[in-house]
């Protein structure tokens, strides 16, 4: 894989951001995992219909091949830009999926969001943060067909692993690796 200078800097910055994430809240997610050693997830991009289903982590080792595919599926579909997703947001989504008891794939409405897309959405909506964690690969907007978004929000909130936004009119839940906080929009 050839990287130009811009891509190298982008991935380097993403690594620094990932390294700066507080691990205290992730301890809660890991504790909630019930000691699972093999982490599996299934999701599909609601806009592109592309999907990922499989193991992405064994113990404390994340699998690069799995992340390569997940990053692609969770790319900004508007610009087709791929960005590395924070492994901890994937852990949060995995635990949400596990706690629902569903084996159906989660639907991802938004994973990575480029600054260009974020600015465009910000002009068209009041609910888009100008410095959204989506732009750093640290957030995902999800839903689970056949499962109430209110219940999905409760499952995510119970993890106490980051931000949880509830968007009942649009029928999705936002999860991120930022500080523990909640909101309804």
C-alpha positions in Angstrom: 0.0 0.0 0.0 1.6 3.3 -1.1 0.9 6.3 1.1 1.4 9.9 0.0 2.5 12.5 2.5 -1.0 13.7 3.2 -2.3 10.1 3.9 0.8 9.4 6.1 0.1 12.5 8.2 -3.7 11.7 8.4 -3.0 8.1 9.6 -0.3 9.4 12.0 -2.7 12.0 13.5 -5.4 9.3 13.8 -2.9 7.2 15.7 -2.1 10.0 18.1 -5.7 10.8 18.7 -6.3 7.1 19.4 -3.4 7.0 21.8 -4.8 10.0 23.7 -8.2 8.3 24.3 -8.8 7.8 28.0 -8.7 4.1 28.7 -10.7 4.2 32.0 -14.1 4.0 30.2 -12.8 1.2 28.0 -12.1 -0.8 31.1 -15.9 -0.7 31.7 -16.6 -2.0 28.2 -14.0 -4.8 28.6 -15.5 -5.7 32.0 -19.0 -5.7 30.5 -17.7 -8.2 27.8 -17.8 -11.0 30.3 -14.3 -12.0 29.6 -14.8 -12.8 25.9 -11.5 -13.6 24.1 -12.8 -13.5 20.5 -14.6 -10.3 19.6 -17.0 -10.6 16.7 -19.2 -8.0 15.0 -21.7 -7.9 12.2 -22.8 -4.6 10.6 -23.7 -3.2 7.2 -23.5 0.3 5.8 -27.1 1.5 5.4 -26.1 3.6 2.4 -23.9 1.3 0.3 -25.2 -2.1 1.5 -21.6 -3.2 2.1 -21.0 -5.3 5.2 -18.6 -6.8 7.6 -19.2 -9.9 9.7 -16.5 -11.6 11.6 -13.7 -11.6 14.2 -11.9 -8.3 14.5 -10.1 -8.8 17.8 -8.6 -11.8 19.7 -7.8 -11.0 23.3 -6.2 -7.6 23.3 -4.9 -7.9 19.7 -6.8 -6.2 17.0 -6.7 -7.8 13.5 -5.4 -5.4 10.8 -7.1 -7.3 8.0 -10.5 -7.0 9.7 -9.9 -3.3 10.3 -9.0 -2.7 6.7 -12.4 -4.1 5.6 -14.3 -2.3 8.5 -12.6 1.0 7.6 -13.7 0.6 4.0 -17.3 -0.3 5.0 -17.5 2.7 7.4 -15.9 5.2 5.0 -17.5 8.5 4.1 -19.7 7.2 1.3 -20.3 10.8 0.0 -16.6 11.4 -0.7 -15.5 7.7 -0.8 -12.7 8.6 1.7 -11.5 5.8 3.9 -10.2 6.7 7.4 -9.0 4.4 10.2 -11.8 3.8 12.8 -10.9 3.9 16.4 -10.8 0.3 17.7 -12.6 1.4 20.8 -15.6 2.6 18.9 -15.8 -0.8 17.3 -15.6 -2.4 20.8 -18.5 -0.2 21.9 -20.6 -1.2 18.9 -19.7 -4.8 19.5 -20.8 -4.7 23.1 -24.0 -2.9 22.1 -24.7 -5.7 19.6 -23.9 -8.4 22.2 -26.0 -6.8 24.9 -29.1 -6.6 22.6 -28.9 -10.4 22.2 -29.4 -10.0 18.5 -27.4 -11.8 15.9 -28.7 -9.5 13.1 -26.2 -7.0 11.7 -26.3 -3.5 13.0 -26.9 -0.8 10.4 -24.3 1.9 10.3 -25.6 5.2 9.0 -22.4 7.1 9.6 -18.9 6.0 10.6 -16.1 8.2 9.4 -17.2 11.5 8.1 -14.8 13.8 6.2 -14.5 17.5 7.2 -16.1 18.4 3.8 -19.2 16.1 4.5 -19.4 17.3 8.1 -19.5 20.9 7.0 -22.2 20.2 4.4 -24.3 18.3 6.9 -23.8 21.1 9.5 -25.3 23.6 7.0 -28.3 21.4 6.5 -29.0 20.2 10.0 -28.8 21.6 13.6 -27.6 18.2 15.0 -24.1 18.1 13.5 -21.2 19.1 15.7 -18.7 21.3 13.9 -15.8 19.3 15.4 -17.6 15.9 15.3 -15.8 12.8 16.5 -17.0 11.2 13.2 -14.2 13.2 11.5 -11.6 11.3 13.7 -13.1 7.9 13.2 -14.3 7.9 16.8 -18.1 7.8 16.3 -20.8 5.8 14.6 -24.5 6.3 14.1 -26.3 3.0 14.4 -29.7 1.3 14.4 -30.8 -2.3 14.7 -33.8 -3.2 12.6 -36.5 -4.8 14.7 -35.1 -3.4 17.9 -36.3 -0.1 19.4 -33.8 2.8 19.2 -34.9 3.8 22.7 -33.8 0.4 23.9 -30.7 0.5 21.8 -29.9 3.9 23.5 -30.4 2.3 26.9 -28.0 -0.5 26.1 -25.4 1.9 24.9 -25.8 4.2 27.9 -25.5 1.3 30.4 -21.9 0.7 29.0 -20.8 4.1 30.3 -18.1 4.0 27.6 -18.5 7.3 25.8 -21.0 9.6 24.3 -24.5 8.4 23.5 -26.9 10.5 21.4 -30.5 9.5 20.8 -32.2 10.7 17.6 -35.7 9.4 17.8 -37.1 11.3 14.7 -34.3 9.8 12.6 -34.4 6.5 14.4 -30.7 6.1 15.2 -28.3 6.1 18.1 -24.9 7.8 18.1 -22.0 6.3 20.0 -18.5 7.7 20.4 -15.3 7.3 22.4 -15.5 10.8 23.9 -16.3 11.6 27.5 -19.4 9.9 29.0 -22.4 12.0 28.2 -25.9 11.7 26.7 -28.2 13.9 24.7 -31.5 13.7 22.7 -31.9 15.5 19.5 
